[in-house]
Amino acid sequence: MTSPFAVRTQRSGARFVATCRGEMDMTTCEQLFAAVLPGVTDTTTDRVTIDLADVTFLSASGLRTLLLLLCAAHHNGKSFSLHRTQPQVRRVLDLFGFTTFKAGLVWQATMSPDGHHN
């Protein structure tokens, strides 16, 4: 039995925090993206934080969504961080190099209108 996924968001000054609970997979990614994107595009915030303390599973789809949000935050001039990751989620992030990911380079290469495609 899987745990239901939920995202709670709050703004505190210039900081936007999304607290997630449950499994982050292909069935819940749109919910995560829709909840966090307003914080990424809000001109009054400068930091976006995702609290993963209660996330029990992270699939490739969940990882992709976090990468998209990271790139979008970078593009919008915001810092982006993940907090309180559980060991099983941290393993997935480390395996794919999320912790050393260079958002600006990927954004330029794949998303930016002035990026060069090969």
N, C-alpha and C positions, 0 to 999 in steps of 0.2 A: 504494500500500500504506500502510495506516495503522499508526501505532505503537501497541502495546498500552498501555492505561491502567493505572496503578498508583498507590496511595496508601499511604504509610508514615507512621504517626503515632508521636509520642513525647511524653512529659510531662517537663518539666524544671522542678522547683519548681512555681510557680503558672502556668506557661506550657505550653500545648498547641500542638504544631506538627504540621501535616499537610504532608508533602512529596509533591507530585504529579508524575507523569510521563506524557507522551503527549497524547492528544487528549481534551478535555473537551467531550463532546457528549451527545446524548440517550441514547446507549447506555451511557454511563459515569456519568451524574449520580447515579443511585441509589447507586452504589458510593462516590462522593465524599461524598454526604450521610450515608450510613450510617457512614462512617469518621470524619467530623468531628463529628457530633451528640453522641457521648459526651463529647467535650472541651468542647462548648458547655454541656452540662447538668451536668457534673462540678462539684460545689460546691467542690472544692479548687483549681480553676483560676480565674484572673482575666483571662488573655489567651489569645486564640485566633489563631494565625498560620497562614496558608496560603502555602507556598513554591511559587511557580509557575515556577521557573527552568527546569524541563524540560517545561513544558506548551507544546506546539507549535501548538495550535488551541483556540479557545474559541467555542462556538456559543451561540446564544440560550438554549438549554436549560442550558448550563453557566453562563451569566451568571445565569439565573434561580435556579439552585441556590446560587450564591455570594450572591445577594441574600437568599434564604431563610435561609441560614446567618448572614449579617450581622444580619438582623432577630432571629433566634433568640438570637444572642449578646447583642445589645442588650437584649432582653427578660430575659435571664438575668444582666444586669449585668456583662457581660464586654466587654473591648475586642476588636476584630476587625480584623485587618490582612492585606493581601496583600503578599508580598515577592518580589523578583527576577522581576518580570513581563517576559516577552520582548516586543519591540516590536509584534509582530502581536497579541498578547494585550492589551497596553496600549492599542492602538488601539480594540479592541472595548470595553474598560472605559471609556475616555474618551468614546467615541461615545455610550454610554448613560448617562454621568454618574455612573458607579459611584464615582469618587474623591470626589465631593462629595455622595454619597447621604446623606440624613438618615434613618437606620434608625428612629429613634423615631417620627418623623412617619408613616412608612409603616406601621409596626407598629400604631400607634394607629388609623390609618384603615382598616386591612384585617384585622388579625389579633386585636387585643385585644378581649376580651369587652365592654369598656366603650366601644369605638370606635363611632362613629356611621356608619351606612351610608346613602347616598343612593339 
